[in-house]
Amino acid sequence: MFRSDTTAEGEFRTKVRTWLEANLPFGLRGRTVRPLPAELMPWYHTLSRKGWIAPHWPKQYGGMSATLNEQIIMTEELARVGAPHLPVQGLNHIGPILMEFATAAQKALHLPPILAGTVIWAQGYSEPGAGSDLASLSTRATLEGDHFVVKGQKIWTTWAHHSDWMFALVRTDPQAQPRHAGISFLLIDLHSPGIRIRPIKTIAGDDEFAEVFFDDVIVPAENLVGKLHDGWRIANALLGHERLATSNPQTAMMALERIKTMARASGIITDPAFQDRLAAASINVTALSAMFSHAVQLTNNEHSLGPEASVIKIFSTELLQTLNELLIEAAGGHASAKNPVTTNFGEVDVAASFLQSRRVTIYGGSSEIQRNVLARRVLNLPN
Ligand SMILES: Cc1cc2nc3c(=O)[nH]c(=O)nc-3n(C[C@H](O)[C@H](O)[C@H](O)COP(=O)(O)OP(=O)(O)OC[C@H]3O[C@@H](n4cnc5c(N)ncnc54)[C@H](O)[C@@H]3O)c2cc1C
């Protein structure tokens, strides 16, 4: 977007664009709300069969080992065709973590089903009493011989009710000081006896997340990733991957297209003041694209991102909210319509898009928490 393709990259882009145009079902294009698995997963499987589901994974694990520019081209082309958001907990979160921290047996068991899309993962970090202050989590895992017994509750777990496995942070040493020294990283089969999952509806009307209750759930000891009580280090590495993945400019690019469509339909596109704001927004989307490619490059070289992940998380999520405010302006009187607005230039889901953008500055660590991270780790300000 902010650079020109080389000849080989141009050929790759054409190949990707042509294939996506021919293969992405029309019903899945430009969706604001993520489709349910029955509708979405066949598309995941199609991408997987094509070998394009994990551009960022190394070839040795079945990925594409795509270059940075190829990864960005894929992102841009997926945005261009309006591809829906796939479940990313496996591909972007636990997948890279397993590659970095898991045993050979854990990798062999869990990585292939993520690629194939036969297993969906959920992230079990947050609890009713532990969100921003994650180290205060209280879901307890007691080691009894060859297994853990897990008791407690997770909340806001994206797609838990559609998932097969959860990677969870659990307290294995309640006495440990500091508190994070008593946390471990466990892989939990969500079909195990003693697990109850209750979906939660969001303000946008979708039930994206759920509460998960554990009542003396037996988890084999070999499902521990890394060492006992060493989960915090892994959790933080994963948060870096998560912040980067949620900052993918695909969403912002699609939001920009939505604004343009709506502005053409309402006529505000000819208003010079609106044009100024639209130009500023476009520049910021380009800046995000540049930041994202820089961050991906750092990740490719060093495994996990540091405070850069916080910078890009703040910029991308707050930009998405600004874009959605512009969408409301472009929609004028149509802004409050509950259903998508039909225009001569296409259908635009204004209200759902706006409402959904409210959540982005919360998940993966809120904007306030990211600013605290930067204040401490980059600016060395006191606590
Ligand atoms: C759509 C969505 C999907 C999610 N998916 C998942 C998931 O799959 N798995 C998972 O584990 N979690 C998930 N979460 C939960 C998310 O990680 C938490 O909501 C987030 O970490 C904030 O925690 P909290 O909700 O407990 O809010 P709190 O921590 O109670 O924070 C409330 C407010 O206080 C502010 N605040 C808190 N502490 C400080 C501080 N020290 N300094 C300044 N301000 C502060 C926060 O910024 C926020 O504005 C999801 C959340 C959303 C919205």
The ligand as an ORCA input file, in Angstrom:
! r2SCAN-3c Opt
* xyz 0 1
  C     -14.544     -8.406     22.292
  C     -13.680     -8.929     23.391
  C     -13.098    -10.171     23.270
  C     -12.304    -10.686     24.307
  N     -11.767    -11.930     24.161
  C     -11.045    -12.456     25.169
  C     -10.526    -13.779     25.067
  O     -10.717    -14.466     24.060
  N      -9.838    -14.285     26.118
  C      -9.587    -13.553     27.247
  O      -8.930    -14.068     28.145
  N     -10.082    -12.297     27.384
  C     -10.804    -11.734     26.376
  N     -11.309    -10.459     26.496
  C     -11.152     -9.765     27.767
  C     -10.174     -8.607     27.741
  O      -8.851     -9.076     27.674
  C     -10.439     -7.771     29.007
  O     -11.723     -7.218     28.874
  C      -9.413     -6.687     29.181
  O      -8.169     -7.202     29.510
  C      -9.846     -5.687     30.288
  O     -10.143     -6.363     31.481
  P     -11.532     -6.125     32.232
  O     -12.645     -6.286     31.243
  O     -11.539     -6.977     33.427
  O     -11.543     -4.585     32.651
  P     -10.814     -3.946     33.894
  O      -9.434     -4.487     34.019
  O     -11.706     -4.046     35.064
  O     -10.693     -2.439     33.415
  C     -11.810     -1.530     33.441
  C     -11.311     -0.151     32.991
  O     -10.293      0.322     33.882
  C      -9.099      0.642     33.176
  N      -7.938      0.240     33.980
  C      -7.760     -0.908     34.653
  N      -6.577     -0.932     35.275
  C      -5.971      0.244     34.991
  C      -4.716      0.825     35.331
  N      -3.822      0.181     36.090
  N      -4.419      2.059     34.849
  C      -5.295      2.741     34.059
  N      -6.519      2.236     33.712
  C      -6.846      1.020     34.168
  C      -9.169     -0.207     31.906
  O      -8.411      0.367     30.871
  C     -10.658     -0.180     31.593
  O     -10.986      1.010     30.921
  C     -12.090     -9.921     25.482
  C     -12.670     -8.650     25.598
  C     -13.451     -8.144     24.572
  C     -14.040     -6.771     24.732
*
